[in-house]
């Protein structure tokens, strides 16, 4: 009998946990409540017990820790073997990973070995009773993600898999720590190396932190293909400077060379939840909306009154961005003195 446990693989790099792991713990807590089960974290690495204890602040009732110097850096063979053994032995109902380079490498290996269902790049997860082919499936995981280039939202189920897995994009789940941490249990699992763990050996590591972190920006000024050129995007940088904001763009703007890819917001970019999102020359295609529609306030500027962005914005301005934005800059310069 599969236990109604929700597991979250907590990714860490050089002893620093990934934000997406805590976002998944926040969502996993709700899923576990729906299943009337327990939330558990899985941490593999070296000197990671403090990270394990940190997961108690997000509702994990138990942290499964595999700590060894050989596991300090992510190793495909060793990490996947450990997860394979843990999932096979405990049979959790749900296992969640961040849709990061590490998560995308690890999740399919574990799902394949354990014959588990897996959906990649989910943007939402829910628990529901499902009737499929005239058969009842209680409390299935609904794995929700954009499909067909983002033109539809697909809901995927794994009815015949006792263990259901999903990778989830960074930023789509809200990180919500508990007011008081759970009195959780830290369970240490010994690492027993095998020759296969060394089949892949990392000779050198080169890693650079991104200079742009849109996820923490309280205000974002974003431009689309409607800005017309890279030169016109300088107006957005001027407005952002006045507001203390970050500049972002749509995929169309990135593909046109108006702005660098690390500033892309949307289905194939970053998901953001700022206090204020100013959408300039953005039509509002579903691929972009998937990455910013949870913003607290959205101001849209577009010369097309029928643009889809106006369906989700709080304040809409129909006009030429090249005329409206300079007025914004002038007003804010005086107001913020």
C-alpha positions as CSV (number, residue, x, y, z in Angstrom):
1,X,0.0,0.0,0.0
2,X,1.5,3.3,-1.1
3,X,1.8,5.8,1.8
4,X,0.2,9.1,1.3
5,X,3.5,10.9,1.6
6,X,4.6,13.9,-0.4
7,X,8.3,14.2,-0.9
8,X,10.3,17.2,-2.1
9,X,13.9,16.8,-3.4
10,X,15.7,19.7,-1.9
11,X,18.3,20.9,-4.3
12,X,21.5,22.6,-3.0
13,X,24.6,23.9,-4.6
14,X,27.7,24.6,-2.4
15,X,25.5,24.3,0.7
16,X,23.0,26.9,-0.5
17,X,19.4,25.5,-1.0
18,X,17.5,26.4,-4.2
19,X,14.5,28.7,-3.7
20,X,12.4,26.4,-5.8
21,X,12.8,23.6,-3.3
22,X,11.1,25.8,-0.6
23,X,8.4,26.8,-3.1
24,X,7.7,23.1,-3.6
25,X,7.6,22.4,0.1
26,X,5.0,25.2,0.5
27,X,2.9,23.6,-2.3
28,X,3.7,20.1,-1.1
29,X,2.3,21.0,2.4
30,X,-1.1,21.7,0.8
31,X,-1.0,18.5,-1.3
32,X,-0.2,16.5,1.8
33,X,-3.1,18.1,3.6
34,X,-5.4,17.1,0.8
35,X,-4.1,13.5,0.9
36,X,-4.2,13.5,4.7
37,X,-0.6,12.5,4.6
38,X,2.8,13.8,5.5
39,X,5.3,16.1,3.8
40,X,8.9,15.0,3.8
41,X,12.1,16.5,2.4
42,X,15.0,14.6,0.8
43,X,18.5,16.3,1.0
44,X,21.6,14.8,-0.5
45,X,25.0,16.5,-0.2
46,X,27.6,17.3,2.4
47,X,27.1,19.4,5.6
48,X,23.4,19.7,4.7
49,X,21.8,19.1,8.1
50,X,21.1,22.8,8.5
51,X,19.3,22.8,5.2
52,X,17.3,19.8,6.4
53,X,16.3,21.6,9.6
54,X,15.3,24.7,7.5
55,X,12.7,22.5,5.7
56,X,10.8,22.1,9.0
57,X,9.9,25.8,8.6
58,X,8.0,24.9,5.5
59,X,6.1,22.0,6.9
60,X,8.3,19.0,6.4
61,X,7.6,16.5,9.2
62,X,10.7,14.5,8.4
63,X,13.9,15.2,6.5
64,X,15.7,12.3,4.9
65,X,19.4,13.2,4.8
66,X,22.2,11.5,3.0
67,X,25.3,13.3,4.0
68,X,28.8,12.4,2.7
69,X,31.8,14.3,1.3
70,X,31.5,12.3,-1.9
71,X,28.1,13.8,-2.4
72,X,29.1,17.4,-1.9
73,X,28.5,18.2,-5.6
74,X,25.7,16.9,-7.7
75,X,26.6,13.5,-9.3
76,X,24.1,12.0,-11.7
77,X,24.8,8.4,-11.0
78,X,25.1,8.6,-7.2
79,X,22.1,10.9,-6.6
80,X,19.8,9.0,-8.9
81,X,20.8,5.6,-7.3
82,X,20.1,7.0,-3.8
83,X,16.7,8.4,-4.9
84,X,15.9,5.1,-6.7
85,X,16.6,3.1,-3.5
86,X,14.6,5.6,-1.3
87,X,11.5,5.7,-3.6
88,X,11.5,1.9,-4.1
89,X,11.7,1.3,-0.4
90,X,9.2,3.9,0.9
91,X,6.9,4.3,-2.1
92,X,5.8,7.9,-1.5
93,X,2.6,9.0,-3.3
94,X,4.2,12.1,-4.8
95,X,7.7,13.2,-5.4
96,X,8.5,16.8,-6.6
97,X,11.6,18.3,-8.1
98,X,12.5,21.8,-9.3
99,X,12.5,22.1,-13.1
100,X,16.2,23.1,-12.9
101,X,19.1,21.6,-14.8
102,X,19.6,19.2,-11.8
103,X,15.9,18.4,-11.4
104,X,15.5,17.8,-15.1
105,X,18.5,15.4,-15.0
106,X,17.5,13.6,-11.9
107,X,13.7,13.2,-12.1
108,X,13.4,11.2,-15.4
109,X,16.1,8.8,-14.2
110,X,14.3,8.1,-11.0
111,X,10.9,7.9,-12.7
112,X,12.2,5.4,-15.3
113,X,13.9,3.2,-12.7
114,X,10.8,3.1,-10.4
115,X,8.2,3.0,-13.2
116,X,6.6,6.2,-11.9
117,X,4.5,8.7,-13.7
118,X,6.3,11.9,-14.5
119,X,5.3,15.3,-15.9
120,X,7.8,18.0,-16.7
121,X,7.6,21.7,-16.2
122,X,4.4,21.9,-14.3
123,X,2.8,25.3,-13.5
124,X,0.2,24.0,-11.0
125,X,-0.5,20.8,-9.0
126,X,-3.8,19.7,-7.5
127,X,-5.3,16.7,-5.8
128,X,-8.7,15.4,-7.1
129,X,-10.8,12.3,-7.5
130,X,-10.8,11.3,-11.2
131,X,-13.0,9.1,-13.3
132,X,-11.0,7.7,-16.2
133,X,-12.2,5.1,-18.7
134,X,-15.2,4.4,-16.4
135,X,-12.9,3.7,-13.4
136,X,-12.6,5.7,-10.2
137,X,-9.2,6.9,-9.1
138,X,-9.3,8.7,-5.7
139,X,-7.0,11.5,-4.9
140,X,-4.9,11.6,-8.0
141,X,-2.2,14.2,-8.6
142,X,-3.3,16.6,-11.4
143,X,-0.2,17.7,-13.2
144,X,-1.0,21.0,-15.0
145,X,1.3,22.5,-17.6
146,X,1.1,24.5,-20.9
147,X,1.2,22.3,-24.0
148,X,1.4,22.8,-27.8
149,X,3.7,25.8,-27.5
150,X,1.6,27.2,-24.7
151,X,-1.6,27.4,-26.7
152,X,-3.5,25.1,-24.3
153,X,-3.2,24.2,-20.7
154,X,-3.0,20.4,-20.3
155,X,-4.0,18.4,-17.2
156,X,-2.0,15.2,-17.0
157,X,-2.7,12.2,-14.7
158,X,-0.8,9.0,-14.0
159,X,-3.7,6.7,-12.9
160,X,-1.8,3.4,-13.0
161,X,1.4,4.6,-11.3
162,X,1.5,4.3,-7.5
163,X,4.2,6.9,-7.4
164,X,3.6,10.2,-9.2
165,X,6.4,12.6,-10.0
166,X,6.6,16.1,-11.4
167,X,9.2,18.8,-12.0
168,X,7.9,22.3,-11.3
169,X,9.2,25.6,-12.8
170,X,10.9,28.1,-10.5
171,X,8.7,30.9,-9.2
172,X,5.3,29.4,-10.1
173,X,4.6,28.3,-6.5
174,X,4.5,30.8,-3.7
175,X,7.1,30.4,-1.0
176,X,5.2,30.5,2.3
177,X,7.1,29.6,5.5
178,X,5.1,28.6,8.6
179,X,4.9,31.1,11.5
180,X,6.2,28.3,13.7
181,X,8.5,25.5,12.4
182,X,7.3,21.9,12.6
183,X,9.0,19.8,15.3
184,X,10.4,17.6,12.5
185,X,12.4,14.5,12.6
186,X,15.9,14.4,11.0
187,X,16.6,10.9,9.7
188,X,20.2,10.2,8.6
189,X,20.6,7.6,5.9
190,X,24.1,6.1,5.5
191,X,25.8,6.5,2.1
192,X,27.1,3.2,0.8
193,X,29.1,3.9,-2.4
194,X,29.1,1.6,-5.4
195,X,31.5,1.5,-8.4
196,X,28.7,2.8,-10.6
197,X,28.7,6.1,-8.6
198,X,32.0,6.9,-10.1
199,X,31.1,6.2,-13.7
200,X,30.7,9.9,-14.2
201,X,33.4,12.1,-12.7
202,X,33.4,15.8,-12.6
203,X,36.8,17.1,-13.6
204,X,36.1,20.8,-13.3
205,X,33.2,23.0,-12.2
206,X,32.4,26.4,-13.6
207,X,29.4,28.2,-12.2
208,X,28.4,31.8,-12.3
209,X,25.5,33.4,-10.5
210,X,23.1,35.2,-12.7
211,X,23.5,39.0,-12.4
212,X,19.7,39.4,-12.9
213,X,17.2,38.1,-10.3
214,X,13.8,39.0,-11.6
215,X,12.0,36.8,-9.0
216,X,12.8,39.1,-6.1
217,X,12.2,42.4,-7.9
218,X,9.2,44.3,-6.4
219,X,8.7,46.3,-9.6
220,X,9.2,45.1,-13.2
221,X,9.0,47.1,-16.3
222,X,8.6,44.7,-19.2
223,X,8.7,45.2,-23.0
224,X,7.4,43.2,-25.9
225,X,7.9,43.1,-29.6
226,X,5.7,46.2,-29.8
227,X,8.6,48.3,-28.4
228,X,9.9,48.2,-32.0
229,X,13.7,48.1,-31.4
230,X,16.5,47.6,-29.0
231,X,17.0,51.4,-28.9
232,X,13.4,51.9,-27.9
233,X,14.0,49.5,-25.0
234,X,16.3,52.2,-23.4
235,X,13.1,54.0,-22.5
236,X,12.2,51.1,-20.3
237,X,15.6,51.2,-18.6
238,X,15.0,54.9,-17.9
239,X,11.6,54.2,-16.4
240,X,13.1,51.3,-14.4
241,X,15.9,53.6,-13.0
242,X,13.3,56.2,-11.8
243,X,11.2,53.5,-10.1
244,X,14.0,51.3,-8.8
245,X,12.7,48.5,-10.9
246,X,14.1,45.7,-13.1
247,X,13.6,45.4,-16.8
248,X,12.2,42.3,-18.5
249,X,11.0,41.2,-21.9
250,X,8.8,38.7,-23.7
251,X,10.2,35.9,-25.8
252,X,9.4,37.8,-29.0
253,X,11.5,40.7,-27.7
254,X,14.3,38.4,-26.8
255,X,14.2,36.6,-30.2
256,X,14.3,40.0,-31.9
257,X,17.5,41.0,-30.0
258,X,15.8,43.8,-28.1
259,X,16.8,42.4,-24.7
260,X,19.0,39.5,-23.3
261,X,17.5,36.1,-22.6
262,X,18.2,36.1,-18.9
263,X,15.5,38.8,-18.6
264,X,12.8,36.8,-20.4
265,X,9.5,36.4,-18.5
266,X,7.0,33.7,-19.6
267,X,6.5,30.0,-20.2
268,X,10.1,29.5,-21.4
269,X,11.6,32.2,-19.2
270,X,11.2,33.3,-15.6
271,X,8.0,33.3,-13.6
272,X,7.6,36.4,-11.5
273,X,5.2,37.8,-8.8
274,X,6.2,41.5,-8.3
275,X,4.1,44.1,-6.5
276,X,3.9,46.0,-9.8
277,X,4.3,44.8,-13.4
278,X,4.3,47.4,-16.2
279,X,3.7,45.7,-19.5
280,X,4.8,47.9,-22.4
281,X,4.0,46.9,-26.0
282,X,3.1,43.4,-24.9
283,X,0.2,41.8,-26.6
284,X,-0.4,39.3,-23.8
285,X,0.0,35.9,-25.4
286,X,-0.7,33.0,-23.0
287,X,3.0,32.0,-23.0
288,X,3.9,35.4,-21.5
289,X,0.9,35.6,-19.2
290,X,1.9,32.3,-17.6
291,X,5.0,34.0,-16.2
292,X,3.5,37.2,-14.8
293,X,-0.3,36.9,-14.2
294,X,0.2,36.4,-10.5
295,X,1.6,40.0,-10.1
296,X,-0.2,42.0,-7.5
297,X,-0.8,44.9,-9.8
298,X,-0.5,45.0,-13.6
299,X,-0.4,48.2,-15.7
300,X,-0.6,47.5,-19.5
301,X,0.2,50.0,-22.3
302,X,-0.7,49.0,-25.8
303,X,-2.0,50.7,-28.9
304,X,-4.4,47.8,-29.6
305,X,-7.5,48.1,-27.5
306,X,-8.3,44.4,-28.2
307,X,-4.9,43.1,-27.0
308,X,-5.3,40.1,-24.6
309,X,-3.1,41.8,-22.0
310,X,-6.0,44.0,-21.2
311,X,-8.0,41.0,-20.0
312,X,-5.7,40.5,-17.0
313,X,-4.4,43.9,-16.2
314,X,-5.7,46.1,-13.4
315,X,-5.1,49.3,-15.3
316,X,-4.9,49.6,-19.0
317,X,-3.7,52.5,-21.2
318,X,-4.5,52.4,-24.9
319,X,-1.8,54.4,-26.6
320,X,1.7,54.5,-28.2
321,X,4.3,53.3,-25.7
322,X,6.8,55.8,-27.1
323,X,4.5,58.6,-26.1
324,X,3.1,57.2,-22.8
325,X,6.4,56.0,-21.2
326,X,8.2,59.4,-21.4
327,X,5.2,60.9,-19.6
328,X,5.5,58.2,-16.9
329,X,9.1,59.1,-16.5
330,X,8.5,62.8,-16.2
331,X,5.7,62.4,-13.7
332,X,7.6,59.9,-11.5
333,X,10.7,62.1,-11.6
334,X,8.7,64.9,-10.0
335,X,6.6,62.7,-7.6
336,X,9.6,60.8,-6.3
337,X,11.9,63.8,-5.6
